[in-house]
Amino acid sequence: MPRDNITLQCTECKSRNYVTTKNKKTTPERLEFSKFCNRCRRHTGHKETK
């Protein structure tokens, strides 16, 4: 299975906080998680970036 590294970016302050992997064949759409942002000091939405 080809797993590619992706970066997650905060939707509010635009800082790139997290790196994770995903299988682009089974999940072609962009991921979005609610994760803690150190810059905002709270949980915010984090979307997949290029």
mmCIF entry with sequence, helices, sheets and N, C-alpha, C, O atoms, coordinates in Angstrom:
data_MODEL
# 
_entry.id   MODEL 
# 
_entity.id                         1 
_entity.type                       polymer 
_entity.pdbx_number_of_molecules   1 
# 
_entity_poly.entity_id                      1 
_entity_poly.type                           'polypeptide(L)' 
_entity_poly.nstd_linkage                   no 
_entity_poly.nstd_monomer                   no 
_entity_poly.pdbx_seq_one_letter_code       MPRDNITLQCTECKSRNYVTTKNKKTTPERLEFSKFCNRCRRHTGHKETK 
_entity_poly.pdbx_seq_one_letter_code_can   MPRDNITLQCTECKSRNYVTTKNKKTTPERLEFSKFCNRCRRHTGHKETK 
_entity_poly.pdbx_strand_id                 A 
# 
loop_
_entity_poly_seq.entity_id 
_entity_poly_seq.num 
_entity_poly_seq.mon_id 
_entity_poly_seq.hetero 
1 1  MET n 
1 2  PRO n 
1 3  ARG n 
1 4  ASP n 
1 5  ASN n 
1 6  ILE n 
1 7  THR n 
1 8  LEU n 
1 9  GLN n 
1 10 CYS n 
1 11 THR n 
1 12 GLU n 
1 13 CYS n 
1 14 LYS n 
1 15 SER n 
1 16 ARG n 
1 17 ASN n 
1 18 TYR n 
1 19 VAL n 
1 20 THR n 
1 21 THR n 
1 22 LYS n 
1 23 ASN n 
1 24 LYS n 
1 25 LYS n 
1 26 THR n 
1 27 THR n 
1 28 PRO n 
1 29 GLU n 
1 30 ARG n 
1 31 LEU n 
1 32 GLU n 
1 33 PHE n 
1 34 SER n 
1 35 LYS n 
1 36 PHE n 
1 37 CYS n 
1 38 ASN n 
1 39 ARG n 
1 40 CYS n 
1 41 ARG n 
1 42 ARG n 
1 43 HIS n 
1 44 THR n 
1 45 GLY n 
1 46 HIS n 
1 47 LYS n 
1 48 GLU n 
1 49 THR n 
1 50 LYS n 
# 
_struct_asym.id          A 
_struct_asym.entity_id   1 
# 
_struct_sheet.id               AA1 
_struct_sheet.type             ? 
_struct_sheet.number_strands   4 
_struct_sheet.details          ? 
# 
loop_
_struct_sheet_order.sheet_id 
_struct_sheet_order.range_id_1 
_struct_sheet_order.range_id_2 
_struct_sheet_order.offset 
_struct_sheet_order.sense 
AA1 1 2 ? anti-parallel 
AA1 2 3 ? anti-parallel 
AA1 3 4 ? anti-parallel 
# 
loop_
_struct_sheet_range.sheet_id 
_struct_sheet_range.id 
_struct_sheet_range.beg_label_comp_id 
_struct_sheet_range.beg_label_asym_id 
_struct_sheet_range.beg_label_seq_id 
_struct_sheet_range.pdbx_beg_PDB_ins_code 
_struct_sheet_range.end_label_comp_id 
_struct_sheet_range.end_label_asym_id 
_struct_sheet_range.end_label_seq_id 
_struct_sheet_range.pdbx_end_PDB_ins_code 
_struct_sheet_range.beg_auth_comp_id 
_struct_sheet_range.beg_auth_asym_id 
_struct_sheet_range.beg_auth_seq_id 
_struct_sheet_range.end_auth_comp_id 
_struct_sheet_range.end_auth_asym_id 
_struct_sheet_range.end_auth_seq_id 
AA1 1 ARG A 16 ? ASN A 23 ? ARG A 16 ASN A 23 
AA1 2 ARG A 3  ? CYS A 10 ? ARG A 3  CYS A 10 
AA1 3 ARG A 42 ? THR A 49 ? ARG A 42 THR A 49 
AA1 4 GLU A 32 ? CYS A 37 ? GLU A 32 CYS A 37 
# 
loop_
_atom_site.group_PDB 
_atom_site.id 
_atom_site.type_symbol 
_atom_site.label_atom_id 
_atom_site.label_alt_id 
_atom_site.label_comp_id 
_atom_site.label_asym_id 
_atom_site.label_entity_id 
_atom_site.label_seq_id 
_atom_site.pdbx_PDB_ins_code 
_atom_site.Cartn_x 
_atom_site.Cartn_y 
_atom_site.Cartn_z 
_atom_site.occupancy 
_atom_site.B_iso_or_equiv 
_atom_site.pdbx_formal_charge 
_atom_site.auth_seq_id 
_atom_site.auth_comp_id 
_atom_site.auth_asym_id 
_atom_site.auth_atom_id 
_atom_site.pdbx_PDB_model_num 
ATOM 1   N N  . MET A 1 1  ? 0.836   -1.196 0.000  1.00 0.00 ? 1  MET A N  1 
ATOM 2   C CA . MET A 1 1  ? 0.000   0.000  0.000  1.00 0.00 ? 1  MET A CA 1 
ATOM 3   C C  . MET A 1 1  ? 0.875   1.251  0.000  1.00 0.00 ? 1  MET A C  1 
ATOM 4   O O  . MET A 1 1  ? 1.753   1.381  0.853  1.00 0.00 ? 1  MET A O  1 
ATOM 5   N N  . PRO A 1 2  ? 0.662   2.146  -0.907 1.00 0.00 ? 2  PRO A N  1 
ATOM 6   C CA . PRO A 1 2  ? 1.462   3.375  -0.912 1.00 0.00 ? 2  PRO A CA 1 
ATOM 7   C C  . PRO A 1 2  ? 0.917   4.398  0.084  1.00 0.00 ? 2  PRO A C  1 
ATOM 8   O O  . PRO A 1 2  ? -0.174  4.938  -0.100 1.00 0.00 ? 2  PRO A O  1 
ATOM 9   N N  . ARG A 1 3  ? 1.680   4.652  1.130  1.00 0.00 ? 3  ARG A N  1 
ATOM 10  C CA . ARG A 1 3  ? 1.272   5.654  2.121  1.00 0.00 ? 3  ARG A CA 1 
ATOM 11  C C  . ARG A 1 3  ? 2.148   6.879  1.930  1.00 0.00 ? 3  ARG A C  1 
ATOM 12  O O  . ARG A 1 3  ? 3.373   6.776  1.859  1.00 0.00 ? 3  ARG A O  1 
ATOM 13  N N  . ASP A 1 4  ? 1.508   8.041  1.847  1.00 0.00 ? 4  ASP A N  1 
ATOM 14  C CA . ASP A 1 4  ? 2.234   9.288  1.633  1.00 0.00 ? 4  ASP A CA 1 
ATOM 15  C C  . ASP A 1 4  ? 2.157   10.163 2.871  1.00 0.00 ? 4  ASP A C  1 
ATOM 16  O O  . ASP A 1 4  ? 1.151   10.173 3.581  1.00 0.00 ? 4  ASP A O  1 
ATOM 17  N N  . ASN A 1 5  ? 3.252   10.910 3.125  1.00 0.00 ? 5  ASN A N  1 
ATOM 18  C CA . ASN A 1 5  ? 3.268   11.857 4.237  1.00 0.00 ? 5  ASN A CA 1 
ATOM 19  C C  . ASN A 1 5  ? 2.439   13.075 3.861  1.00 0.00 ? 5  ASN A C  1 
ATOM 20  O O  . ASN A 1 5  ? 2.525   13.574 2.739  1.00 0.00 ? 5  ASN A O  1 
ATOM 21  N N  . ILE A 1 6  ? 1.634   13.551 4.810  1.00 0.00 ? 6  ILE A N  1 
ATOM 22  C CA . ILE A 1 6  ? 0.858   14.768 4.610  1.00 0.00 ? 6  ILE A CA 1 
ATOM 23  C C  . ILE A 1 6  ? 1.074   15.680 5.809  1.00 0.00 ? 6  ILE A C  1 
ATOM 24  O O  . ILE A 1 6  ? 1.411   15.217 6.898  1.00 0.00 ? 6  ILE A O  1 
ATOM 25  N N  . THR A 1 7  ? 0.879   16.972 5.602  1.00 0.00 ? 7  THR A N  1 
ATOM 26  C CA . THR A 1 7  ? 1.027   17.969 6.657  1.00 0.00 ? 7  THR A CA 1 
ATOM 27  C C  . THR A 1 7  ? -0.342  18.524 6.998  1.00 0.00 ? 7  THR A C  1 
ATOM 28  O O  . THR A 1 7  ? -1.149  18.781 6.105  1.00 0.00 ? 7  THR A O  1 
ATOM 29  N N  . LEU A 1 8  ? -0.613  18.714 8.290  1.00 0.00 ? 8  LEU A N  1 
ATOM 30  C CA . LEU A 1 8  ? -1.872  19.293 8.741  1.00 0.00 ? 8  LEU A CA 1 
ATOM 31  C C  . LEU A 1 8  ? -1.641  20.736 9.163  1.00 0.00 ? 8  LEU A C  1 
ATOM 32  O O  . LEU A 1 8  ? -0.710  21.028 9.915  1.00 0.00 ? 8  LEU A O  1 
ATOM 33  N N  . GLN A 1 9  ? -2.492  21.640 8.677  1.00 0.00 ? 9  GLN A N  1 
ATOM 34  C CA . GLN A 1 9  ? -2.360  23.073 8.925  1.00 0.00 ? 9  GLN A CA 1 
ATOM 35  C C  . GLN A 1 9  ? -3.566  23.581 9.698  1.00 0.00 ? 9  GLN A C  1 
ATOM 36  O O  . GLN A 1 9  ? -4.702  23.220 9.389  1.00 0.00 ? 9  GLN A O  1 
ATOM 37  N N  . CYS A 1 10 ? -3.323  24.421 10.705 1.00 0.00 ? 10 CYS A N  1 
ATOM 38  C CA . CYS A 1 10 ? -4.391  25.019 11.500 1.00 0.00 ? 10 CYS A CA 1 
ATOM 39  C C  . CYS A 1 10 ? -5.234  25.929 10.618 1.00 0.00 ? 10 CYS A C  1 
ATOM 40  O O  . CYS A 1 10 ? -4.695  26.704 9.828  1.00 0.00 ? 10 CYS A O  1 
ATOM 41  N N  . THR A 1 11 ? -6.559  25.838 10.750 1.00 0.00 ? 11 THR A N  1 
ATOM 42  C CA . THR A 1 11 ? -7.442  26.642 9.916  1.00 0.00 ? 11 THR A CA 1 
ATOM 43  C C  . THR A 1 11 ? -7.537  28.082 10.401 1.00 0.00 ? 11 THR A C  1 
ATOM 44  O O  . THR A 1 11 ? -8.004  28.946 9.658  1.00 0.00 ? 11 THR A O  1 
ATOM 45  N N  . GLU A 1 12 ? -7.106  28.361 11.630 1.00 0.00 ? 12 GLU A N  1 
ATOM 46  C CA . GLU A 1 12 ? -7.222  29.717 12.168 1.00 0.00 ? 12 GLU A CA 1 
ATOM 47  C C  . GLU A 1 12 ? -5.937  30.521 12.048 1.00 0.00 ? 12 GLU A C  1 
ATOM 48  O O  . GLU A 1 12 ? -5.964  31.643 11.542 1.00 0.00 ? 12 GLU A O  1 
ATOM 49  N N  . CYS A 1 13 ? -4.802  29.971 12.505 1.00 0.00 ? 13 CYS A N  1 
ATOM 50  C CA . CYS A 1 13 ? -3.551  30.740 12.462 1.00 0.00 ? 13 CYS A CA 1 
ATOM 51  C C  . CYS A 1 13 ? -2.653  30.317 11.304 1.00 0.00 ? 13 CYS A C  1 
ATOM 52  O O  . CYS A 1 13 ? -1.612  30.936 11.080 1.00 0.00 ? 13 CYS A O  1 
ATOM 53  N N  . LYS A 1 14 ? -3.028  29.291 10.575 1.00 0.00 ? 14 LYS A N  1 
ATOM 54  C CA . LYS A 1 14 ? -2.318  28.798 9.384  1.00 0.00 ? 14 LYS A CA 1 
ATOM 55  C C  . LYS A 1 14 ? -0.943  28.212 9.669  1.00 0.00 ? 14 LYS A C  1 
ATOM 56  O O  . LYS A 1 14 ? -0.136  28.085 8.749  1.00 0.00 ? 14 LYS A O  1 
ATOM 57  N N  . SER A 1 15 ? -0.650  27.853 10.914 1.00 0.00 ? 15 SER A N  1 
ATOM 58  C CA . SER A 1 15 ? 0.633   27.220 11.194 1.00 0.00 ? 15 SER A CA 1 
ATOM 59  C C  . SER A 1 15 ? 0.528   25.723 10.913 1.00 0.00 ? 15 SER A C  1 
ATOM 60  O O  . SER A 1 15 ? -0.513  25.107 11.139 1.00 0.00 ? 15 SER A O  1 
ATOM 61  N N  . ARG A 1 16 ? 1.615   25.155 10.422 1.00 0.00 ? 16 ARG A N  1 
ATOM 62  C CA . ARG A 1 16 ? 1.646   23.732 10.081 1.00 0.00 ? 16 ARG A CA 1 
ATOM 63  C C  . ARG A 1 16 ? 2.219   22.971 11.264 1.00 0.00 ? 16 ARG A C  1 
ATOM 64  O O  . ARG A 1 16 ? 3.422   23.010 11.524 1.00 0.00 ? 16 ARG A O  1 
ATOM 65  N N  . ASN A 1 17 ? 1.329   22.270 11.982 1.00 0.00 ? 17 ASN A N  1 
ATOM 66  C CA . ASN A 1 17 ? 1.705   21.686 13.267 1.00 0.00 ? 17 ASN A CA 1 
ATOM 67  C C  . ASN A 1 17 ? 1.983   20.191 13.230 1.00 0.00 ? 17 ASN A C  1 
ATOM 68  O O  . ASN A 1 17 ? 2.851   19.717 13.962 1.00 0.00 ? 17 ASN A O  1 
ATOM 69  N N  . TYR A 1 18 ? 1.279   19.443 12.407 1.00 0.00 ? 18 TYR A N  1 
ATOM 70  C CA . TYR A 1 18 ? 1.328   17.993 12.488 1.00 0.00 ? 18 TYR A CA 1 
ATOM 71  C C  . TYR A 1 18 ? 1.687   17.384 11.144 1.00 0.00 ? 18 TYR A C  1 
ATOM 72  O O  . TYR A 1 18 ? 1.376   17.936 10.088 1.00 0.00 ? 18 TYR A O  1 
ATOM 73  N N  . VAL A 1 19 ? 2.361   16.215 11.203 1.00 0.00 ? 19 VAL A N  1 
ATOM 74  C CA . VAL A 1 19 ? 2.664   15.412 10.025 1.00 0.00 ? 19 VAL A CA 1 
ATOM 75  C C  . VAL A 1 19 ? 2.111   14.024 10.281 1.00 0.00 ? 19 VAL A C  1 
ATOM 76  O O  . VAL A 1 19 ? 2.311   13.461 11.357 1.00 0.00 ? 19 VAL A O  1 
ATOM 77  N N  . THR A 1 20 ? 1.415   13.467 9.297  1.00 0.00 ? 20 THR A N  1 
ATOM 78  C CA . THR A 1 20 ? 0.866   12.127 9.417  1.00 0.00 ? 20 THR A CA 1 
ATOM 79  C C  . THR A 1 20 ? 0.929   11.459 8.052  1.00 0.00 ? 20 THR A C  1 
ATOM 80  O O  . THR A 1 20 ? 1.400   12.063 7.088  1.00 0.00 ? 20 THR A O  1 
ATOM 81  N N  . THR A 1 21 ? 0.463   10.227 7.959  1.00 0.00 ? 21 THR A N  1 
ATOM 82  C CA . THR A 1 21 ? 0.463   9.514  6.685  1.00 0.00 ? 21 THR A CA 1 
ATOM 83  C C  . THR A 1 21 ? -0.956  9.123  6.329  1.00 0.00 ? 21 THR A C  1 
ATOM 84  O O  . THR A 1 21 ? -1.823  9.006  7.196  1.00 0.00 ? 21 THR A O  1 
ATOM 85  N N  . LYS A 1 22 ? -1.182  8.922  5.030  1.00 0.00 ? 22 LYS A N  1 
ATOM 86  C CA . LYS A 1 22 ? -2.474  8.417  4.595  1.00 0.00 ? 22 LYS A CA 1 
ATOM 87  C C  . LYS A 1 22 ? -2.288  7.659  3.298  1.00 0.00 ? 22 LYS A C  1 
ATOM 88  O O  . LYS A 1 22 ? -1.320  7.872  2.568  1.00 0.00 ? 22 LYS A O  1 
ATOM 89  N N  . ASN A 1 23 ? -3.229  6.771  3.022  1.00 0.00 ? 23 ASN A N  1 
ATOM 90  C CA . ASN A 1 23 ? -3.254  6.011  1.786  1.00 0.00 ? 23 ASN A CA 1 
ATOM 91  C C  . ASN A 1 23 ? -4.091  6.800  0.784  1.00 0.00 ? 23 ASN A C  1 
ATOM 92  O O  . ASN A 1 23 ? -5.311  6.880  0.929  1.00 0.00 ? 23 ASN A O  1 
ATOM 93  N N  . LYS A 1 24 ? -3.449  7.384  -0.231 1.00 0.00 ? 24 LYS A N  1 
ATOM 94  C CA . LYS A 1 24 ? -4.156  8.240  -1.177 1.00 0.00 ? 24 LYS A CA 1 
ATOM 95  C C  . LYS A 1 24 ? -5.094  7.472  -2.094 1.00 0.00 ? 24 LYS A C  1 
ATOM 96  O O  . LYS A 1 24 ? -5.994  8.054  -2.700 1.00 0.00 ? 24 LYS A O  1 
ATOM 97  N N  . LYS A 1 25 ? -4.882  6.153  -2.197 1.00 0.00 ? 25 LYS A N  1 
ATOM 98  C CA . LYS A 1 25 ? -5.762  5.348  -3.053 1.00 0.00 ? 25 LYS A CA 1 
ATOM 99  C C  . LYS A 1 25 ? -7.131  5.148  -2.412 1.00 0.00 ? 25 LYS A C  1 
ATOM 100 O O  . LYS A 1 25 ? -8.153  5.225  -3.093 1.00 0.00 ? 25 LYS A O  1 
ATOM 101 N N  . THR A 1 26 ? -7.154  4.892  -1.106 1.00 0.00 ? 26 THR A N  1 
ATOM 102 C CA . THR A 1 26 ? -8.425  4.628  -0.424 1.00 0.00 ? 26 THR A CA 1 
ATOM 103 C C  . THR A 1 26 ? -9.080  5.905  0.100  1.00 0.00 ? 26 THR A C  1 
ATOM 104 O O  . THR A 1 26 ? -10.295 5.936  0.296  1.00 0.00 ? 26 THR A O  1 
ATOM 105 N N  . THR A 1 27 ? -8.285  6.968  0.330  1.00 0.00 ? 27 THR A N  1 
ATOM 106 C CA . THR A 1 27 ? -8.826  8.238  0.839  1.00 0.00 ? 27 THR A CA 1 
ATOM 107 C C  . THR A 1 27 ? -8.350  9.374  -0.044 1.00 0.00 ? 27 THR A C  1 
ATOM 108 O O  . THR A 1 27 ? -7.401  10.064 0.328  1.00 0.00 ? 27 THR A O  1 
ATOM 109 N N  . PRO A 1 28 ? -8.959  9.601  -1.191 1.00 0.00 ? 28 PRO A N  1 
ATOM 110 C CA . PRO A 1 28 ? -8.479  10.662 -2.079 1.00 0.00 ? 28 PRO A CA 1 
ATOM 111 C C  . PRO A 1 28 ? -8.834  12.073 -1.597 1.00 0.00 ? 28 PRO A C  1 
ATOM 112 O O  . PRO A 1 28 ? -8.165  13.035 -1.974 1.00 0.00 ? 28 PRO A O  1 
ATOM 113 N N  . GLU A 1 29 ? -9.879  12.210 -0.766 1.00 0.00 ? 29 GLU A N  1 
ATOM 114 C CA . GLU A 1 29 ? -10.267 13.543 -0.297 1.00 0.00 ? 29 GLU A CA 1 
ATOM 115 C C  . GLU A 1 29 ? -9.317  14.021 0.804  1.00 0.00 ? 29 GLU A C  1 
ATOM 116 O O  . GLU A 1 29 ? -8.580  13.230 1.393  1.00 0.00 ? 29 GLU A O  1 
ATOM 117 N N  . ARG A 1 30 ? -9.349  15.313 1.065  1.00 0.00 ? 30 ARG A N  1 
ATOM 118 C CA . ARG A 1 30 ? -8.466  15.892 2.079  1.00 0.00 ? 30 ARG A CA 1 
ATOM 119 C C  . ARG A 1 30 ? -8.980  15.606 3.482  1.00 0.00 ? 30 ARG A C  1 
ATOM 120 O O  . ARG A 1 30 ? -10.182 15.660 3.742  1.00 0.00 ? 30 ARG A O  1 
ATOM 121 N N  . LEU A 1 31 ? -8.048  15.301 4.382  1.00 0.00 ? 31 LEU A N  1 
ATOM 122 C CA . LEU A 1 31 ? -8.403  14.987 5.761  1.00 0.00 ? 31 LEU A CA 1 
ATOM 123 C C  . LEU A 1 31 ? -8.594  16.261 6.569  1.00 0.00 ? 31 LEU A C  1 
ATOM 124 O O  . LEU A 1 31 ? -8.003  17.299 6.273  1.00 0.00 ? 31 LEU A O  1 
ATOM 125 N N  . GLU A 1 32 ? -9.433  16.161 7.597  1.00 0.00 ? 32 GLU A N  1 
ATOM 126 C CA . GLU A 1 32 ? -9.589  17.267 8.549  1.00 0.00 ? 32 GLU A CA 1 
ATOM 127 C C  . GLU A 1 32 ? -9.792  16.673 9.939  1.00 0.00 ? 32 GLU A C  1 
ATOM 128 O O  . GLU A 1 32 ? -10.642 15.806 10.140 1.00 0.00 ? 32 GLU A O  1 
ATOM 129 N N  . PHE A 1 33 ? -8.998  17.154 10.893 1.00 0.00 ? 33 PHE A N  1 
ATOM 130 C CA . PHE A 1 33 ? -9.077  16.695 12.275 1.00 0.00 ? 33 PHE A CA 1 
ATOM 131 C C  . PHE A 1 33 ? -9.198  17.896 13.199 1.00 0.00 ? 33 PHE A C  1 
ATOM 132 O O  . PHE A 1 33 ? -8.815  19.010 12.840 1.00 0.00 ? 33 PHE A O  1 
ATOM 133 N N  . SER A 1 34 ? -9.734  17.662 14.390 1.00 0.00 ? 34 SER A N  1 
ATOM 134 C CA . SER A 1 34 ? -9.698  18.664 15.441 1.00 0.00 ? 34 SER A CA 1 
ATOM 135 C C  . SER A 1 34 ? -8.514  18.321 16.339 1.00 0.00 ? 34 SER A C  1 
ATOM 136 O O  . SER A 1 34 ? -8.532  17.312 17.045 1.00 0.00 ? 34 SER A O  1 
ATOM 137 N N  . LYS A 1 35 ? -7.486  19.168 16.307 1.00 0.00 ? 35 LYS A N  1 
ATOM 138 C CA . LYS A 1 35 ? -6.274  18.899 17.066 1.00 0.00 ? 35 LYS A CA 1 
ATOM 139 C C  . LYS A 1 35 ? -5.862  20.156 17.840 1.00 0.00 ? 35 LYS A C  1 
ATOM 140 O O  . LYS A 1 35 ? -6.339  21.256 17.562 1.00 0.00 ? 35 LYS A O  1 
ATOM 141 N N  . PHE A 1 36 ? -4.970  19.971 18.812 1.00 0.00 ? 36 PHE A N  1 
ATOM 142 C CA . PHE A 1 36 ? -4.511  21.090 19.630 1.00 0.00 ? 36 PHE A CA 1 
ATOM 143 C C  . PHE A 1 36 ? -3.464  21.891 18.870 1.00 0.00 ? 36 PHE A C  1 
ATOM 144 O O  . PHE A 1 36 ? -2.513  21.327 18.327 1.00 0.00 ? 36 PHE A O  1 
ATOM 145 N N  . CYS A 1 37 ? -3.643  23.208 18.835 1.00 0.00 ? 37 CYS A N  1 
ATOM 146 C CA . CYS A 1 37 ? -2.683  24.112 18.198 1.00 0.00 ? 37 CYS A CA 1 
ATOM 147 C C  . CYS A 1 37 ? -1.923  24.852 19.294 1.00 0.00 ? 37 CYS A C  1 
ATOM 148 O O  . CYS A 1 37 ? -2.527  25.526 20.129 1.00 0.00 ? 37 CYS A O  1 
ATOM 149 N N  . ASN A 1 38 ? -0.593  24.724 19.289 1.00 0.00 ? 38 ASN A N  1 
ATOM 150 C CA . ASN A 1 38 ? 0.222   25.389 20.308 1.00 0.00 ? 38 ASN A CA 1 
ATOM 151 C C  . ASN A 1 38 ? 0.196   26.901 20.167 1.00 0.00 ? 38 ASN A C  1 
ATOM 152 O O  . ASN A 1 38 ? 0.329   27.621 21.156 1.00 0.00 ? 38 ASN A O  1 
ATOM 153 N N  . ARG A 1 39 ? 0.029   27.380 18.955 1.00 0.00 ? 39 ARG A N  1 
ATOM 154 C CA . ARG A 1 39 ? 0.008   28.829 18.735 1.00 0.00 ? 39 ARG A CA 1 
ATOM 155 C C  . ARG A 1 39 ? -1.303  29.453 19.199 1.00 0.00 ? 39 ARG A C  1 
ATOM 156 O O  . ARG A 1 39 ? -1.300  30.527 19.801 1.00 0.00 ? 39 ARG A O  1 
ATOM 157 N N  . CYS A 1 40 ? -2.424  28.786 18.924 1.00 0.00 ? 40 CYS A N  1 
ATOM 158 C CA . CYS A 1 40 ? -3.741  29.285 19.353 1.00 0.00 ? 40 CYS A CA 1 
ATOM 159 C C  . CYS A 1 40 ? -4.039  28.919 20.805 1.00 0.00 ? 40 CYS A C  1 
ATOM 160 O O  . CYS A 1 40 ? -4.906  29.525 21.435 1.00 0.00 ? 40 CYS A O  1 
ATOM 161 N N  . ARG A 1 41 ? -3.323  27.928 21.337 1.00 0.00 ? 41 ARG A N  1 
ATOM 162 C CA . ARG A 1 41 ? -3.502  27.421 22.702 1.00 0.00 ? 41 ARG A CA 1 
ATOM 163 C C  . ARG A 1 41 ? -4.883  26.821 22.932 1.00 0.00 ? 41 ARG A C  1 
ATOM 164 O O  . ARG A 1 41 ? -5.428  26.928 24.031 1.00 0.00 ? 41 ARG A O  1 
ATOM 165 N N  . ARG A 1 42 ? -5.460  26.184 21.897 1.00 0.00 ? 42 ARG A N  1 
ATOM 166 C CA . ARG A 1 42 ? -6.746  25.485 22.039 1.00 0.00 ? 42 ARG A CA 1 
ATOM 167 C C  . ARG A 1 42 ? -6.924  24.533 20.874 1.00 0.00 ? 42 ARG A C  1 
ATOM 168 O O  . ARG A 1 42 ? -6.132  24.531 19.931 1.00 0.00 ? 42 ARG A O  1 
ATOM 169 N N  . HIS A 1 43 ? -7.980  23.719 20.945 1.00 0.00 ? 43 HIS A N  1 
ATOM 170 C CA . HIS A 1 43 ? -8.285  22.793 19.870 1.00 0.00 ? 43 HIS A CA 1 
ATOM 171 C C  . HIS A 1 43 ? -8.930  23.549 18.700 1.00 0.00 ? 43 HIS A C  1 
ATOM 172 O O  . HIS A 1 43 ? -9.890  24.297 18.881 1.00 0.00 ? 43 HIS A O  1 
ATOM 173 N N  . THR A 1 44 ? -8.385  23.338 17.511 1.00 0.00 ? 44 THR A N  1 
ATOM 174 C CA . THR A 1 44 ? -8.912  23.960 16.307 1.00 0.00 ? 44 THR A CA 1 
ATOM 175 C C  . THR A 1 44 ? -8.941  22.917 15.198 1.00 0.00 ? 44 THR A C  1 
ATOM 176 O O  . THR A 1 44 ? -8.395  21.824 15.350 1.00 0.00 ? 44 THR A O  1 
ATOM 177 N N  . GLY A 1 45 ? -9.575  23.257 14.092 1.00 0.00 ? 45 GLY A N  1 
ATOM 178 C CA . GLY A 1 45 ? -9.585  22.370 12.937 1.00 0.00 ? 45 GLY A CA 1 
ATOM 179 C C  . GLY A 1 45 ? -8.247  22.404 12.232 1.00 0.00 ? 45 GLY A C  1 
ATOM 180 O O  . GLY A 1 45 ? -7.657  23.470 12.055 1.00 0.00 ? 45 GLY A O  1 
ATOM 181 N N  . HIS A 1 46 ? -7.768  21.243 11.829 1.00 0.00 ? 46 HIS A N  1 
ATOM 182 C CA . HIS A 1 46 ? -6.514  21.130 11.075 1.00 0.00 ? 46 HIS A CA 1 
ATOM 183 C C  . HIS A 1 46 ? -6.815  20.403 9.783  1.00 0.00 ? 46 HIS A C  1 
ATOM 184 O O  . HIS A 1 46 ? -7.320  19.280 9.802  1.00 0.00 ? 46 HIS A O  1 
ATOM 185 N N  . LYS A 1 47 ? -6.503  21.046 8.635  1.00 0.00 ? 47 LYS A N  1 
ATOM 186 C CA . LYS A 1 47 ? -6.760  20.469 7.325  1.00 0.00 ? 47 LYS A CA 1 
ATOM 187 C C  . LYS A 1 47 ? -5.459  20.043 6.661  1.00 0.00 ? 47 LYS A C  1 
ATOM 188 O O  . LYS A 1 47 ? -4.383  20.562 6.960  1.00 0.00 ? 47 LYS A O  1 
ATOM 189 N N  . GLU A 1 48 ? -5.588  19.090 5.759  1.00 0.00 ? 48 GLU A N  1 
ATOM 190 C CA . GLU A 1 48 ? -4.459  18.605 4.998  1.00 0.00 ? 48 GLU A CA 1 
ATOM 191 C C  . GLU A 1 48 ? -4.003  19.666 3.993  1.00 0.00 ? 48 GLU A C  1 
ATOM 192 O O  . GLU A 1 48 ? -4.824  20.296 3.327  1.00 0.00 ? 48 GLU A O  1 
ATOM 193 N N  . THR A 1 49 ? -2.672  19.855 3.894  1.00 0.00 ? 49 THR A N  1 
ATOM 194 C CA . THR A 1 49 ? -2.107  20.789 2.912  1.00 0.00 ? 49 THR A CA 1 
ATOM 195 C C  . THR A 1 49 ? -1.251  20.016 1.935  1.00 0.00 ? 49 THR A C  1 
ATOM 196 O O  . THR A 1 49 ? -1.007  18.825 2.126  1.00 0.00 ? 49 THR A O  1 
ATOM 197 N N  . LYS A 1 50 ? -0.792  20.681 0.893  1.00 0.00 ? 50 LYS A N  1 
ATOM 198 C CA . LYS A 1 50 ? 0.061   20.028 -0.104 1.00 0.00 ? 50 LYS A CA 1 
ATOM 199 C C  . LYS A 1 50 ? 1.477   19.926 0.399  1.00 0.00 ? 50 LYS A C  1 
ATOM 200 O O  . LYS A 1 50 ? 2.345   19.405 -0.301 1.00 0.00 ? 50 LYS A O  1 
# 
